[in-house]
Amino acid sequence: MNNEIKIRKVKAEDAEQWSKLQNLVWRYAYKDLLPESVFVEREKPERIAKIIAGFAKHQLAEDRICYVAEVNTRLIGYVSGIVKSEYEHFGIKNYADLQAIYIHPNYQHCGLGKKFFNLFVDELKKRNLKRFVVGVLKDNLQARRAYEKWGGKLDVYTQPFIKDGVELTEVFYTYDIEKIKNKEDL
Ligand SMILES: CC(C)(COP(=O)(O)OP(=O)(O)OC[C@H]1O[C@@H](n2cnc3c(N)ncnc32)[C@H](O)[C@@H]1OP(=O)(O)O)[C@@H](O)C(=O)NCCC(=O)NCCS
């Protein structure tokens, strides 16, 4: 058995594993921030079926950048972003958006997040794009530390993130692609 981590572009067949991985990482990352009801709702078979049905249209779209990491055909992480942010505040200024890096808890802190980040930046460069944003929960300190380490500048803009009556705050890091440090320095 080969336990090597392989990174590749997303495929339509990844839908089910993707959705399960996303739910697992949500539970792990947000367990102290969100109520149990939020996770239960996300894990309902009908919601998962809907995500799977719309997966290819969404994740394989022209304007999307999406890679997965797998070990022996099991998905253990992904990066997904879009060339124009869907946040009005950033979209009107032509920011791309790194919407998510989600890594299975057993594979965090091994440098995979940084690899995904670099891949995303390379894809934006190929498209001649100049800047991007990433939104993250204010209390998600692990992710914020990584985004800061990778050169993000905390923006003054914030917005509420409300789930099942719990109001959290989303903060944003912006990146000027030309100014991103050499990969070796990250
Ligand atoms: C946030 C996240 C994407 C970071 O990815 P990651 O793969 O864990 O990140 P890296 O391994 O590249 O770097 C993270 C840390 O591991 C350290 N690290 C990297 N390689 C390492 C190694 N071989 N040995 C020990 N530590 C290492 C890095 O220095 C960094 O340290 P820091 O926490 O002190 O800054 C990941 O933890 C994750 O999926 N979290 C849950 C989901 C989430 O919150 N996503 C972001 C919301 S959009």
The ligand as a MOL file (V3000), in Angstrom:
LIG
                    3D

  0  0  0     0  0            999 V3000
M  V30 BEGIN CTAB
M  V30 COUNTS 48 50 0 0 0
M  V30 BEGIN ATOM
M  V30 1 C -5.9900 25.8120 8.5140 0
M  V30 2 C -5.4800 24.6660 7.6620 0
M  V30 3 C -6.0410 24.7940 6.2720 0
M  V30 4 C -3.9560 24.7400 7.6070 0
M  V30 5 O -3.4700 23.6490 6.8590 0
M  V30 6 P -2.2450 22.7470 7.3890 0
M  V30 7 O -1.9570 21.7390 6.3830 0
M  V30 8 O -2.5370 22.2960 8.7670 0
M  V30 9 O -1.1350 23.8730 7.3470 0
M  V30 10 P 0.4430 23.6830 7.3090 0
M  V30 11 O 0.8210 22.3440 7.7950 0
M  V30 12 O 0.9080 24.0780 5.9500 0
M  V30 13 O 0.8490 24.7940 8.3400 0
M  V30 14 C 0.1770 24.8290 9.6140 0
M  V30 15 C 1.1810 24.7180 10.7280 0
M  V30 16 O 1.9000 23.4890 10.6800 0
M  V30 17 C 3.3060 23.7460 10.7250 0
M  V30 18 N 3.9820 22.7070 9.9510 0
M  V30 19 C 4.0710 22.5970 8.6090 0
M  V30 20 N 4.7950 21.5180 8.2760 0
M  V30 21 C 5.1340 20.9250 9.4480 0
M  V30 22 C 5.8660 19.7680 9.7670 0
M  V30 23 N 6.3950 18.9770 8.8190 0
M  V30 24 N 6.0020 19.4440 11.0630 0
M  V30 25 C 5.4680 20.2150 12.0370 0
M  V30 26 N 4.7760 21.3410 11.7990 0
M  V30 27 C 4.6070 21.6870 10.5150 0
M  V30 28 C 3.4210 25.0970 10.0900 0
M  V30 29 O 4.6190 25.7440 10.4460 0
M  V30 30 C 2.2410 25.8020 10.6860 0
M  V30 31 O 2.5130 26.1590 12.0360 0
M  V30 32 P 1.6640 27.2330 12.8550 0
M  V30 33 O 0.3500 26.5830 13.1800 0
M  V30 34 O 2.4730 27.5140 14.0450 0
M  V30 35 O 1.4920 28.3980 11.9390 0
M  V30 36 C -5.8660 23.2810 8.2450 0
M  V30 37 O -5.3890 23.2200 9.5440 0
M  V30 38 C -7.3600 22.9820 8.2420 0
M  V30 39 O -7.8470 22.3120 7.3460 0
M  V30 40 N -8.0840 23.4210 9.3030 0
M  V30 41 C -9.4930 23.1020 9.4690 0
M  V30 42 C -10.3670 23.7510 8.4290 0
M  V30 43 C -10.2170 25.2320 8.4210 0
M  V30 44 O -10.3390 25.8960 9.4350 0
M  V30 45 N -9.9780 25.7600 7.2070 0
M  V30 46 C -9.8470 27.1720 6.9960 0
M  V30 47 C -11.1630 27.8140 6.8980 0
M  V30 48 S -11.4320 28.4470 5.2850 0
M  V30 END ATOM
M  V30 BEGIN BOND
M  V30 1 1 1 2
M  V30 2 1 2 3
M  V30 3 1 2 4
M  V30 4 1 2 36
M  V30 5 1 4 5
M  V30 6 1 5 6
M  V30 7 2 6 7
M  V30 8 1 6 8
M  V30 9 1 6 9
M  V30 10 1 9 10
M  V30 11 2 10 11
M  V30 12 1 10 12
M  V30 13 1 10 13
M  V30 14 1 13 14
M  V30 15 1 14 15
M  V30 16 1 15 16
M  V30 17 1 15 30
M  V30 18 1 16 17
M  V30 19 1 17 18
M  V30 20 1 17 28
M  V30 21 1 18 19
M  V30 22 1 18 27
M  V30 23 2 19 20
M  V30 24 1 20 21
M  V30 25 1 21 22
M  V30 26 2 21 27
M  V30 27 1 22 23
M  V30 28 2 22 24
M  V30 29 1 24 25
M  V30 30 2 25 26
M  V30 31 1 26 27
M  V30 32 1 28 29
M  V30 33 1 28 30
M  V30 34 1 30 31
M  V30 35 1 31 32
M  V30 36 2 32 33
M  V30 37 1 32 34
M  V30 38 1 32 35
M  V30 39 1 36 37
M  V30 40 1 36 38
M  V30 41 2 38 39
M  V30 42 1 38 40
M  V30 43 1 40 41
M  V30 44 1 41 42
M  V30 45 1 42 43
M  V30 46 2 43 44
M  V30 47 1 43 45
M  V30 48 1 45 46
M  V30 49 1 46 47
M  V30 50 1 47 48
M  V30 END BOND
M  V30 END CTAB
M  END
